[in-house]
Amino acid sequence: MRLKPSNSLKSYFEEKKTMIIVPHQDDELFLCGTVLGMLKGCKQNVYVVFTTNGDYGCSFEIRKRESIKALSVFGIKSSNIIFLGYGDQYNTEYRHLYHAPENETVESKAGYTQTYGGEFCLIKKGIHHEYTLNNYKLDLAMVIASVHPDVLICNDLDWHPEHRITSLIFDKVMGEILSDNIGYYPLVLKGFVYFIGWDGIDDYRKKNLESTKRPGRCYSTDKRFEFGNPYFKWNQRIRFPIDYMLIKKKKNRLYKAIYKYRFSQNAKRFYGCMMNSDAVFWYRNTQNHALGASILSSSGNPEFLNDFVIADSGDITKEKNMPYDKSIWMPAEWDTSPKIHISFNKIITARKIVLYRDLYSYAHNQCIIKAVVSCRQEGECHSREFTQKISEYELLSTISFGEELQVEKIEIQIDNNKVGFSEIEVLNSGLPAFLKIKVNGDYIYDYYLGTKTNDLHVGIEVYGCKESDIVREVIQDSPKASVLWQGDKLYFDKNFKRCYLKASLKSRPEVFDIVCINRNKTNY
């Protein structure tokens, strides 16, 4: 009997549309190259959007040709590869296009002032767009609206200014789209190209593929920050299973694709850094009821509290210690009892409130938050109060209701007017349920034991479900061997050669993971 390692998460993506948004040609492989094969295997329509022409120090024609060849390895048609045609860095007194007035044209480092190269606006409208911030936003919004993807994967705040503008404009555009299209809840994943890809750890040569390691560089001297986005923590990452076929041999689809970028980037030298047993992202919940809600405050600008932007900057060109000083709600000095009022168009179901703390302005102040939740129960209106203390260095704070409430409105009271927030989320649901078997913390598919190994530390990564609901099963390949899976330990006898482990949910058996454990002929 020979089973194929598989994971039910793949079924979540069946016949859905995925859009990958990155600034440069080759960034798509560093961001999510290990899952591209899985997406295409799900009969998906995969679209890749490049916001810039990558023309600073390299010809766009070379990069365009290489990207089309690279993505064809995964079966992605050239018609699904979209170029917005914007510059790669700019010559401007404003330091960058992102900081220029919205409708002022700026010149790129390559000497262009408008989009070019068979770009999206030329195809759709028959015109080139001037390099303005407003046009950048319009083009990205049009691309997303034209495809209406079910899944969006975009880079976040890496150290490169084009990565930062891509991430920030994406967040702003998504805030507008989600507010205007109630009922549209795509899965949004953010990730890093440099922190995890280019600057990642090359450990591919080991027998069993290892998971992504926590990067050592974050380009900030602030110890609270682990990445370019200070709200993203390593222990809150989402670990997706990868395309199983990638572990079979070195010259797989990802290797062939990255090799296509040999003239512009010589990107294959980073293959060992990007080839891991998991794909790491951070989840942005689009089912935030605060988006589209009416938010008023006793002072300050409440528009920043539900715009989908959690971190913004007044200088994205500052490679190290970039300031996070924009898109922040801050109460006025005279406002000694700041309040935020959230009213919903209809009764919503929620379990918690998530508050994103202001980073710098008054970051050393603690406060007490009181949330007064007006809700309905059995047709009657009543209020529930929840109190949460936020310490001086706490960036994210969650007020949990402890149960599902039918909410009409929320009033948030703050006892300190030196504390501000960049975003508020009112949430009920989260990620789709999936689980993954791991050994010593690493995701596994085909796992090889040494000849002297008689036990393994086996864990299960769980998302959107409870560990108490997990059913563990050993599928024997040989009746003569004895295998016992007990808790987080797997025990073998000397006759063991191969078995399969299956983890599934008792309440939802369609959610599962199957892996293979093999006895290797040599010890290592």
SULJO-V84389 format. One line per field, one symbol per residue. phi: phi as a letter, one per 30 degrees, with the letter a starting at -180 (. if undefined). psi: psi as a letter, one per 40 degrees, with the letter a starting at -180 (. if undefined). A space follows every 50 residues. Layout:
phi: ???
psi: ???
This chain:
phi: .bcceabdeeddcehcccbcbbdcdjdddddaddcddddddchdcccbcc dcdhcciaddddddddddddddeciddddccccdiddcibcaddiaedcd eeccdbcdddjcbbdajideddddcibccddbdddeddddddddddchdd bbcbdcdddddddddddddeddddedddddbdjcbddcbcabddeccecd cdbdddececddcddccbhbddddccbdcddccedcdccddcdeddddad dcddddddddcdddbhdddceddcdbdbccbbccddcddddiddcbbdai cddddbciccbbbdaddddchedcbbhcdbddddddbdbbccccdbdccb caccccdedcebdcccacccccccbcbhicdacbcbcbccddcdccbccc diadccccabcccbcbdccbbcabccbbcbdddabbdbbhicdbbccccd dcdcabccbbdbbiacddcdccbccdcbddccbbcbicbbcbcdddbaab cbcbcddbddcabbbcccdddbdb
psi: hhihhiheddddehfihhhhhidihedddddfdeedddddeefihhhhhh diefeheihddddddddddddddeehideehhhdeiigiihieediddei idehhihideeieiiiffidddddeeiihigidddddddddddddddfid hhhiiagiehdddddddddddddddddddeghehgihhhiahddddcdei hgfdeidhhiihihiehefieheehdadheehideeihhiiihdededid gaddddddddfdddefeeeedddegieihhihhhhefhedheihhiidii hedeefeehdhiiegeehdhfhigeifhhhiidegegiihhhhidihihi eihhhhihdddfefhiihhhhhhhihhfeihiihhhhhhhidehdhhhhh eeihihhdihhhhheheehiidihhhidibiihiihhihfehhichhhii deheiihhihhhheiideehhhhhhiehedihhhhhbfihiiaeehdiii hhhihddgeehihhihhihidii.
